[in-house]
Amino acid sequence: RVPYLMQWKGRIPAGQVDDRPVIQLDIHPTALAAAGVSVDSAWKLDGVNLMPYATGENKAAPHESLYWRFGEQIALRQGDWKIVKARDMEGDALSKPGTEGVALYNLKDDIGEKNNLAASKPEKLKELSDAWNIWNSTLMAPQWGSVNKKAGKGKKKKK
């Protein structure tokens, strides 16, 4: 739960803890900014420059939502809510397409993700699933993993 440790004497105040969610994709734009490189919008970087947040210049949240997709594993975090479909889940969730079979958690009440609320909070599940599906529709199809194997890509024919 500590994705970043940052130190820059004279630039980032020492000893602070920031609990605003960030993502590994923020490393690239943050490193570029720290090096004085201007980011071209044509690069379409997925992360944000965290320097204004680390220095205290920006008090807002760096992200409204955080999205993940790694093959058939997916997740979306929005505030205290999270949907997730991962390899360590019970059942056959990974064999289902997109957001079908995702689990829903309220991280404020359940940081350990032990109580799946998908059945009891269908409106929140739909809201987050719809948001993830809209985001996912802007991406190219996964180019690796069992998603491709199911489509016949990446298979080796046996002789």
N, C-alpha and C positions, 0 to 999 in steps of 0.2 A: 503494500500500500504506500510505498515511498518511491515513486517512479523517477524522481529527480533529486539530486543534491547539487546545489550550485554555490560557487564561491567566486567572488570577484572583489577583492579588497578595494575599497574606495568607490565602488559602483553599486554593489548589492549589499544592503544592510545585513550585518551578521546576526545570527541567532534567531532568525524569524522562521516560522512554520506557516505554510500556506496550504489550506485544505481544499482549495478549488481544484476540481478534476482537470487533468491535462492528459496528453497522449504522447507516445513516443514519436509521432509524426511532427511534434513541435520542436524536436531537436534541430532539424535542418534549418528552418527559418530563424531560430534563435541563434544558432552558431553563425549563420550568415550575418545577422544583425550585429552580433558581438564583434565580428571581423570587419564591420563597416561596409559590407556589401549591400547594395540596394537590390531588393527583390523585384524582379520583373513580373508583372501580373500574368504575362503569357506563360510563365513557368507552371502556373496552376498548382502551387504547393498546397498540400492538404493540411499542414499544421499551421500554427500561428507563432509569431515571435513572442516569447515569454518575457523578454527583458523589461517591458513596461510594467508587467505584473510583479516581477521579482524586485524591481526597484521601488515599487509603491506608486509609480506614476498612474497606473490604471487599477482601480479598485473593483472593477466589474469582473464577471467570470470570463475566462479566456474562451470558453465554449458554451453554447447553449445546449448542445448535444454532442456526444461522442459515439461514433459509429465504427464497427469492426466487421470485417469479413475475411476469413481465412479458409479458403475452400468452402466446405459446407458448414463450417463453424461461423456463427454470427453473434453479434451483440449490439445493443444500443443502450446508452445511458443518457437519461434526461432527468436532471435534478436528482431526486432520491430514487427514481425508478429505473429499472434495468430489465431488458429482455436478453436472454442468452440461450444459445444452442451450442453445446460443446461436447467434445469426445467423452468426457467423464460423466455425462448424464446417463440416467437409467433409460431403458427402453430403446426404441429405434428412431429417436428424434432426428438423427443425422441422415437417415434414409429419406426423410420427407423434404420437399423442396422449400426454399426460402424460409419464411417465418413460421411455417407449419411445425408445430411441436416445440416451440420455444417455451422456456420457463420465464416467469415474471417474478421479480423481487422488489421489495421496498427496502433499499439499503439503509435508510434512516432507522428502521425498526429491526433489520435483519442483515447486518453487514457480512455475515458468514454465508448468506444465500442458502439457508436451510429450509425456508418455508415458501414453496412455490405457490404464488397467488393467481396463477393463470385461470383456474376454474372459478375462483371467487371474485375476480376483478376483470370480467370480460371486456368492459369498456376501456379500461386502461391498457389491456393487452392489445386490443384492436388499434387504439391510438398509436401506441409505440410500434406495432407491427406495420401499420400503414406508413408511418414516418420512415421506418427502415426500408420498406419496399420502394418508396419514392426515391430515397437516396441510392439504393442499389440499382435502380433503373438507369441511373446516370453512368454506371460503371460497365466496363467490358466484362464478359463472362470469365470466370476463373480459368486459368491456363494450366492448372496442376491439380493433383489430388483425385479423390474418387469421383468427384463431379464429372471430370473429363473421362474417367474410365467407364462410367455408366453410359456416356455418349459414344463410346467406342474409340476415343482418343487415348493414346498412350498404352494401348494393349499390344502385347507381343503375341503373335500367332505361334501356336505350338505346332511343331512338325511331326 
